[in-house]
Amino acid sequence: MPTAARIDQLLTQHALRPTPVRRAVLGVMADTPFALSVGEIERQLAAGTDRVTLYRTLKSFEEQGLLHRVMDGTDTIRYAACSIECSAGAHFDNHVHFRCTVCQRIYCLYQVAVPAVVLPRSFEAHTREYLLGGVCGTCQSGD
């Protein structure tokens, strides 16, 4: 887990005031190697954390390049910590996501690039998502 000083530094670098909720959310996300839903994040925060504040925090983090949304093949939106290449308004989206069919966790595979896709002339892509399914290393080893 990053230290409190490192969390404050990250928030300041991304032009965000280090509030208690922002510190807590960033701590949760930095400590988790897979994408989390809002409910999963909320369960790891102090009891009584205001849900509106949580949603605003997630939105700010996404806008400033600290988190990105991960679609999981359902209607659930999940969030994952961004890579170092992300910045405010410009997320590094050239990576694959992997959904484990056993534990249901979604991992960002930054080292695996999304393959190039050539679209027909009359099509224009604005987003791209690449989700693979299978069994993660933890579930394979039974840990």
Buried (B, 14 or more C-beta within 10 A) or exposed (E): EEEEEEBBEBBEEBEBEBEEBBBBBBBBBBEBEBBBBBEBBBEBBEEEBEEEBBEEBBEBBBBBBBBBBBBBEEEBEBBBBBBEEBEEEEBBEBBBBBBBEEEEBBBBEBEBEBEEEEEEEEEEEEEEEBEEEEEBEBBEEEE
